[in-house]
Amino acid sequence: MIRSELIQKIADENPHLYQRDVERIVNTIFDKITGTMAQGNRVELRGFGAFSVKQRDPRIGRNPRTGESVQVEAKHVPFFKTGKLLRDRLNGN
């Protein structure tokens, strides 16, 4: 599901809300999650999961085209850990 499909589904299930308001709500939620993670903090949605930021150390990688060694810098990457409720629903429990 992409963002526009999510917005449309929420708007369809809530006919009392305008689609532009639903779009603003969804964008605000994603902006808050992104902003919080950009500050290095964790976002937890009970029953769904937790978004966090992990640090990747610098390492030596390999260019797949040429095979030569390349220095890969340290970086921050997003990480998502599913909640128990979501994991159970995915496994049919």
C-alpha positions as CSV (number, residue, x, y, z in Angstrom):
1,M,0.0,0.0,0.0
2,I,1.3,3.4,-0.9
3,R,0.6,6.7,0.9
4,S,-2.2,7.8,-1.6
5,E,-3.9,4.4,-1.2
6,L,-3.8,4.8,2.6
7,I,-5.3,8.3,2.4
8,Q,-8.0,7.1,0.0
9,K,-8.9,4.1,2.3
10,I,-9.2,6.3,5.4
11,A,-11.2,8.9,3.5
12,D,-13.6,6.1,2.2
13,E,-14.0,4.7,5.7
14,N,-14.7,8.1,7.2
15,P,-17.1,9.9,4.8
16,H,-17.6,12.8,7.4
17,L,-13.9,13.8,6.7
18,Y,-12.7,15.7,3.7
19,Q,-10.0,13.9,1.7
20,R,-7.7,17.0,2.0
21,D,-8.1,16.8,5.8
22,V,-7.2,13.0,5.8
23,E,-4.2,13.8,3.7
24,R,-3.1,16.5,6.1
25,I,-3.5,14.1,9.1
26,V,-1.5,11.3,7.4
27,N,1.2,13.6,6.3
28,T,1.4,15.1,9.8
29,I,1.8,11.7,11.4
30,F,4.5,10.7,9.0
31,D,6.3,14.0,9.5
32,K,6.2,13.6,13.3
33,I,7.6,10.0,13.0
34,T,10.3,11.2,10.6
35,G,11.2,14.2,12.7
36,T,11.4,12.2,15.9
37,M,13.7,9.6,14.3
38,A,15.8,12.4,12.8
39,Q,16.5,13.6,16.3
40,G,17.7,10.0,17.2
41,N,14.6,9.1,19.2
42,R,12.4,6.1,19.1
43,V,8.7,6.0,18.1
44,E,6.5,3.3,19.5
45,L,3.0,2.5,18.3
46,R,1.5,-0.1,20.7
47,G,0.4,-3.2,19.0
48,F,2.0,-2.2,15.7
49,G,5.7,-1.8,16.3
50,A,8.6,0.5,17.1
51,F,10.6,2.7,14.8
52,S,14.2,3.5,15.8
53,V,17.5,4.6,14.4
54,K,20.6,2.4,14.4
55,Q,24.2,3.4,13.9
56,R,26.2,1.4,11.3
57,D,29.9,1.5,11.8
58,P,32.3,2.3,9.0
59,R,33.5,-0.7,7.0
60,I,35.2,-1.8,3.9
61,G,32.8,-2.7,1.1
62,R,33.3,-4.0,-2.4
63,N,32.2,-2.4,-5.7
64,P,30.2,-5.2,-7.3
65,R,31.0,-4.0,-10.8
66,T,34.8,-3.7,-10.5
67,G,35.4,-5.8,-7.4
68,E,37.7,-3.1,-5.9
69,S,37.5,-2.4,-2.2
70,V,35.7,0.8,-1.2
71,Q,35.5,2.6,2.2
72,V,31.9,2.8,3.4
73,E,31.3,5.6,5.9
74,A,29.4,5.3,9.2
75,K,25.7,6.1,8.8
76,H,22.4,6.0,10.6
77,V,19.7,3.7,9.2
78,P,16.0,3.4,10.1
79,F,15.0,0.2,11.9
80,F,11.5,-1.2,12.5
81,K,10.6,-3.9,15.1
82,T,7.1,-5.4,14.9
83,G,4.9,-5.4,17.9
84,K,3.4,-8.6,19.3
85,L,-0.1,-7.9,18.0
86,L,1.1,-7.3,14.5
87,R,3.3,-10.4,14.5
88,D,0.5,-12.5,15.8
89,R,-1.9,-11.3,13.1
90,L,0.6,-11.9,10.4
91,N,1.0,-15.5,11.6
92,G,-2.7,-16.2,11.8
93,N,-3.0,-16.2,15.6
